[in-house]
Amino acid sequence: MKRKLLYTALYTAIIAVVTLLTGCKTNNGDIGIWYGSWALDRMTVDGTDVPVVDEDGWTNFAFQNNVVLITRTTELGEVTECFGTWAEEGGEMVFDYNHTDDYDPSVYTAPAWLYFTNHAVTRCKILSSNKKNVTLQQVTADGRTITYYLRKLH
């Protein structure tokens, strides 16, 4: 009887350990280097630096699954949140702000301070990417070239 109880406890422990070790930390699998939080370290408009940390705050990108959260935080702790979806397609990062929410229409508002278009798709060419730094670039409808320099936070 004691032996049967010991084997049952041992098998339960093995199953628990295997389950924990094979669990996935991201929804719908691995999204590669994008998973986590990224800080906007630098931004240029037509080659001219634009302050990214100013009186209006600083910007972070957070990626999980196909959802992106872009936030702007002021020195007073006020936060503007912009939810959208994203996909990496053919060397481009595609940010989609065509979504709606009946309870809070402002949830899917594109981050205007980044020159993203509201209720539209913003395409950014991936100029360079690795696990620590990413450079994205878009050309706006009025012909401005915006370049974003992101640094991985965690």
C-alpha positions in Angstrom: 0.0 0.0 0.0 2.8 2.4 0.9 4.6 1.5 -2.3 1.5 2.3 -4.4 1.1 5.7 -2.6 4.8 6.5 -3.2 4.5 5.7 -6.9 1.4 7.7 -7.3 3.1 10.7 -5.6 6.2 10.3 -7.8 4.2 10.1 -11.0 2.1 13.1 -10.0 5.3 15.1 -9.3 6.8 14.1 -12.7 3.7 15.1 -14.5 3.5 18.4 -12.7 7.2 19.2 -13.5 6.8 18.2 -17.2 3.7 20.4 -17.5 5.4 23.4 -16.0 8.5 23.0 -18.2 6.5 22.7 -21.4 4.2 25.6 -20.7 4.2 28.6 -23.1 4.6 32.2 -21.7 3.0 33.9 -24.7 -0.4 33.5 -26.2 -0.5 31.6 -29.5 3.2 30.8 -29.4 6.5 32.6 -29.8 6.6 36.0 -31.5 10.4 36.2 -31.6 12.2 39.3 -30.7 9.1 41.4 -30.6 7.7 39.9 -27.3 8.0 42.4 -24.4 8.5 46.1 -23.9 10.4 48.5 -26.1 11.4 52.1 -25.4 11.3 54.8 -28.2 14.9 56.1 -27.8 14.9 58.4 -30.8 12.6 59.6 -33.6 13.4 61.6 -36.7 11.1 63.4 -39.2 12.7 63.8 -42.6 16.1 63.2 -40.9 15.7 65.8 -38.2 15.6 64.6 -34.6 12.4 65.1 -32.7 12.5 65.0 -28.9 11.1 61.7 -27.6 11.3 62.6 -24.0 9.8 66.1 -23.5 7.1 67.9 -21.6 4.6 65.5 -23.1 6.3 62.4 -21.8 8.0 59.3 -23.2 6.8 56.4 -25.4 6.9 52.6 -25.0 5.7 49.8 -27.2 4.6 46.5 -25.7 4.0 43.4 -27.9 2.2 40.2 -27.0 0.5 37.8 -29.4 -0.9 40.1 -32.2 -1.7 43.0 -29.8 0.4 46.1 -29.5 0.0 48.7 -26.7 1.8 52.0 -27.3 1.9 54.2 -24.3 3.0 57.8 -23.6 3.7 58.6 -20.0 4.2 62.1 -18.7 6.5 63.1 -15.8 3.3 63.4 -13.7 2.4 59.8 -14.4 -0.4 60.5 -16.8 -0.6 57.7 -19.3 -2.1 57.7 -22.8 -2.8 54.1 -24.1 -3.2 53.1 -27.7 -4.2 49.5 -28.4 -3.9 48.0 -31.9 -2.9 44.9 -33.6 0.4 44.2 -35.4 1.9 41.8 -37.8 5.4 41.4 -39.4 4.9 41.0 -43.2 7.5 41.0 -45.9 10.1 43.1 -44.1 7.5 45.5 -42.7 5.8 46.0 -39.4 2.0 46.6 -39.9 0.2 48.5 -37.2 -3.6 48.2 -37.5 -6.0 50.7 -35.9 -9.1 49.8 -37.7 -10.7 48.2 -34.6 -13.6 49.5 -32.6 -14.9 49.1 -29.1 -18.6 49.9 -28.3 -17.8 50.6 -24.6 -14.7 52.8 -25.1 -14.1 54.2 -28.6 -10.8 55.8 -27.6 -9.1 52.4 -26.9 -8.1 51.8 -30.5 -7.0 55.4 -31.3 -3.7 55.5 -33.1 -0.8 57.3 -31.5 -0.9 60.6 -33.3 2.4 61.8 -31.8 4.1 59.1 -33.8 2.4 60.1 -37.0 0.3 57.0 -37.1 -3.1 57.3 -38.9 -6.3 56.8 -36.9 -8.8 54.1 -38.2 -6.2 52.9 -40.7 -3.1 50.7 -41.1 0.4 52.2 -40.7 3.2 50.3 -42.4 6.7 50.7 -41.2 9.7 49.2 -43.0 12.0 47.3 -40.8 15.4 48.9 -41.4 17.2 46.8 -38.8 16.3 44.4 -36.0 17.9 42.3 -33.3 17.1 41.2 -29.8 18.1 44.6 -28.3 17.4 47.3 -31.0 15.0 47.9 -33.8 14.8 50.6 -36.4 11.4 51.2 -38.2 10.6 53.7 -40.9 7.4 54.9 -42.4 6.5 57.4 -45.1 3.3 59.3 -44.2 0.6 60.2 -46.7 2.0 63.7 -47.0 5.4 62.4 -47.8 7.3 62.8 -44.5 9.8 60.1 -43.6 9.5 59.1 -39.9 12.2 56.9 -38.4 11.8 55.2 -35.0 14.7 53.8 -33.0 13.5 51.3 -30.4 15.4 49.7 -27.5 14.3 46.5 -25.8 13.4 47.0 -22.1 12.4 43.4 -21.2 
